[in-house]
Structure formats: C-alpha cells, structure tokens
Amino acid sequence: MQPRQLFLIDEQQTSFDDWTFNGASTRELTHVYHDYPARMIPQIAGKLLDLYGSKATTLFDPFCGSGTSLVEATVRGINAFGTDLNPLARLIAKAKTALPDIKQLEEQIALFDRQALEDQLHQLGELPVVYGIPNLEFWFKPQVVEKLWRIREWIKTIQDQAIQLFFQVAFSETVRESSNTRKDEFKLYRYPPERLKTHDPNVYGMMSSKLHRNLQGYKKYRAILANLKQTARVTICDFNTVEGIPTELIPENSVDIVITSPPYGDSGTTVAYGQFSRLSAAWLELEDPHKIDRKLLGSNPIQTKVEFSSRPLSEAIEQIYQKDHKRALQVISFYRDLRASTANVAKVIRKGGIAGYVVGNRKVRGVVLPTDQAVQTFFEECGFVHVTTYRRNIPNKRMPLKNSPTNVAGVLDHTMTGEYIVVMKRV
Ligand SMILES: C[S@@+](CC[C@H](N)C(=O)[O-])C[C@H]1O[C@@H](n2cnc3c(N)ncnc32)[C@H](O)[C@@H]1O
C-alpha cells in the first residue's frame, strides 16, 4: 500500500512537514529481512535521528519490534538498545543488526542451495512434533512439514551464530509463506478448502530466494557501516518497561534519544503479535508464543477506573465508559501501562535528550482515543517539554487501519484515524 497525502493540520504545535515518504522503499538494507506487524517505516526513524540525534551516541527503543530504529541508529554509528517481549521480534532485530562475515555467509548459502537442490539436507527419522503447534497438519501440508523440518535441522548445524541468525530469519518467513494461512493477514486464518487444493509451495525455492534477497540487503548495510569511524554496539533485551528498566543495562540519564512505536492498543483488539509469530516461533523453538499476547501493553485487566491528567484522554474514555464499561476498562488498562512505561523510559533519558513516539489514534466504540496527547502529557508529568507533533497519514505498514474488533474474520471497522510523531525533550 502506498502512503497517501498528509492530513490537513489545524492543531496548535502540530508541525507541517512531509513525513509520508511517498514512493520511498521501506525494504532497503537489512530492513528487507522480515515483515512485521505495524513495522515502523525506516525513513521515520532516520529522519528523527537526523533532526534530533545528530550528536547522539545512544538510542533506546522500548518497543523495538523487528528493530527498525536500531538499524537506523547503527547506520549512523549510534549505539542501540532495544527491548521487546516477543521472542520472534527479538530474533529478527538481532539478525538485522548482526554482522556475519560476508564471504562465509555466501559459502553457506551456496552450500544450502547445492544440498537443497540435490535433496541432501539433513536426513530424517520420524516426522517431527513441533511444540506449540499441536495440529501441525492443519497449518502445513505433510510435504511442507518434511521440508521445513529438514531445513530447520540443517540450520542447527551452523556453527557461526550470526550466520545461523541470518538463516533463521529467512526460515521464519519461509514457514509463514509455505503454511496454509492467508498471507494478506497478520492473524492466523487458514486458506479456504478450494485454495488449499492448489497450495503446493516450493519450500526450498522460497528459502533460497529469501537468502539471496537478504544477502543483497546485508551487503548494502555493510557497505554503509564500512564508511563509519566505528561500529555501533547493539543490545537487544526482553524486559518489560512497564515494570522497570534494569539500570545495570541502561543507567538513568544515559540515553540521548528514544525512538519507538508502541502498540496501538491491547493486542486482543489491535495487533495480535503473538498470533502473528506463533508458527515461526514454534518452528524455531523460541519461548511459547501463545503467552505473548497476554503479557503485552494493556493485557492485564483492570476492575476500576483510573484517572489520567490528560483531559482529552479522560474525556474520550468517559464517552466509551457511557457506552460500554468493559471496553472502557480495557482501554484504561492500556493507557495505565503506557503511562507506567513512559515514566520508566523518561528516567533513562539524559537532560536535553529526546523522545520520539510514533503513535496511532485509534477509535473504540466510535470514539477517537487521543494517544498523541496522552503521550505528551505522560512525558510532561516527567519533566519533559513538548517540541512538536508531526501528523501523517497511515504509512507503508500493515496495521489495523481496518480492524476486526470482534476478532471475527471479515467483520471490519475503521479503527485508525491518523498517525502522529510526538517529539518531547527532557529539560
Ligand atoms: C508497533 S510494534 C513495534 C514495531 C517496530 N517499531 C518495528 O519497526 O518493527 C510494538 C511492539 O511492542 C511490543 N510490546 C508490546 N508490549 C510490550 C511491553 N510491555 N514491553 C515490551 N514490548 C512490548 C510488541 O511485541 C511489538 O513488537
């Protein structure tokens, strides 16, 4: 989907500027490796860094997902920290910022191509059990299961960790693409019976084409890094910023810039990151992906109302409460978590440092939730001033512009009214 034109701007302190990046490729460098729900387009992170991080040496992304802002930091020589509760997101982010030796990588890809062509990949005993996917044959055809199994076991024999990661991300996409699931959705819906009859994916071919595509992206990434004075360090963790930030990892007042895109809402009614990741994560033997959606922002139900000092947020929540108490409490639980996370993130940003939050203002029960203003107030409560808010139309990323609020396939509603980039500065 191509980005559309900017919205008309009428709010005070909301900047006119072109953040649509119409026609720009969002899959350059290692950004090409793997799709991810609600992926930030790299140009946003890049432009924020160029505008506000020219002297930065450390970036932090508290919801790093597939690592877009981490990659953009490294191509500017900036050290990057990221955290995400989704193990598949962490694997992708690690792969995108890993630095395998190019020659060895090319040799390994050539070996894969040769052995796959001659059907010499790992020899099998019995067909596998994939923990986390009890009904394997519902999601994969038997011939697909066998080939995926062979590839996975072959990848396990790779000694070099960075090369192994490179193969794992290509494998993860191959799992998704060769599965019986519809590819136009991030949620898991099986192909209808008619479509299934003709579904006969070339699993080795898919894997190989991803390896070669990713290799091209990786070579361009390395060419940029080669021109930098020093290689940036990247650390990817799994802590939950709602609960706190381990100071031994990221000390208070140490981060120059935070660039992030938090979830748009709780995963039950917006993006089900765990569901998206389930098949790949299970094949890759990562932590049980089932559990992820119950841990993300807004997943802990709340029984009573909580007050927020952002008046537009409180008013919007009250309107929802009048229509639907349960939905309002879900919404409150999301903003309670976002506020707690913001307070913790604020502590690690140094004086004069910047927070750039890319947020979506979604609609619940017909009421627009002003997340941009909420984030602004959350940071103001922690000693930050508002620099500006850029408003842009929904970009080149797949997200629930139209969502299924009841989680029923085919029942859609417009849920997103715009995207905002809120820039705050610590004073
Ligand atoms: C909008 S996505 C980020 C996408 C990312 N900017 C990218 O370009 O790939 C939001 C991410 O927040 C993560 N997340 C949600 N709640 C979290 C929490 N409490 N702590 C850490 N990560 C969380 C989700 O797993 C998801 O990967």
The ligand as an SDF file (V2000), in Angstrom:
LIG
                    3D

 27 29  0  0  0  0  0  0  0  0999 V2000
    4.2550   -1.3580   16.8310 C   0  0  0  0  0  0  0  0  0  0  0  0
    5.2540   -2.6980   17.2820 S   0  0  0  0  0  0  0  0  0  0  0  0
    6.8640   -2.0760   17.0600 C   0  0  0  0  0  0  0  0  0  0  0  0
    7.3050   -2.2010   15.6400 C   0  0  0  0  0  0  0  0  0  0  0  0
    8.7460   -1.7650   15.4360 C   0  0  0  0  0  0  0  0  0  0  0  0
    8.8930   -0.3320   15.5510 N   0  0  0  0  0  0  0  0  0  0  0  0
    9.2270   -2.2360   14.0760 C   0  0  0  0  0  0  0  0  0  0  0  0
    9.5310   -1.3900   13.2230 O   0  0  0  0  0  0  0  0  0  0  0  0
    9.2500   -3.4450   13.8510 O   0  0  0  0  0  0  0  0  0  0  0  0
    5.0590   -2.7540   19.0160 C   0  0  0  0  0  0  0  0  0  0  0  0
    5.9100   -3.8040   19.7380 C   0  0  0  0  0  0  0  0  0  0  0  0
    5.7500   -3.6430   21.1190 O   0  0  0  0  0  0  0  0  0  0  0  0
    5.9150   -4.9140   21.7370 C   0  0  0  0  0  0  0  0  0  0  0  0
    5.3780   -4.8020   23.0910 N   0  0  0  0  0  0  0  0  0  0  0  0
    4.0930   -4.6590   23.4770 C   0  0  0  0  0  0  0  0  0  0  0  0
    4.0070   -4.5190   24.8090 N   0  0  0  0  0  0  0  0  0  0  0  0
    5.2710   -4.5610   25.2740 C   0  0  0  0  0  0  0  0  0  0  0  0
    5.8490   -4.4290   26.5680 C   0  0  0  0  0  0  0  0  0  0  0  0
    5.0900   -4.2570   27.6520 N   0  0  0  0  0  0  0  0  0  0  0  0
    7.1950   -4.4840   26.6880 N   0  0  0  0  0  0  0  0  0  0  0  0
    7.9840   -4.6750   25.5860 C   0  0  0  0  0  0  0  0  0  0  0  0
    7.4800   -4.8020   24.3360 N   0  0  0  0  0  0  0  0  0  0  0  0
    6.1560   -4.7510   24.1880 C   0  0  0  0  0  0  0  0  0  0  0  0
    5.1970   -5.8660   20.7980 C   0  0  0  0  0  0  0  0  0  0  0  0
    5.6700   -7.1890   20.9370 O   0  0  0  0  0  0  0  0  0  0  0  0
    5.5540   -5.2600   19.4290 C   0  0  0  0  0  0  0  0  0  0  0  0
    6.6700   -5.9050   18.8900 O   0  0  0  0  0  0  0  0  0  0  0  0
  1  2  1  0
  2  3  1  0
  2 10  1  0
  3  4  1  0
  4  5  1  0
  5  6  1  0
  5  7  1  0
  7  8  2  0
  7  9  1  0
 10 11  1  0
 11 12  1  0
 11 26  1  0
 12 13  1  0
 13 14  1  0
 13 24  1  0
 14 15  1  0
 14 23  1  0
 15 16  2  0
 16 17  1  0
 17 18  1  0
 17 23  2  0
 18 19  1  0
 18 20  2  0
 20 21  1  0
 21 22  2  0
 22 23  1  0
 24 25  1  0
 24 26  1  0
 26 27  1  0
M  CHG  2   2   1   9  -1
M  END
$$$$
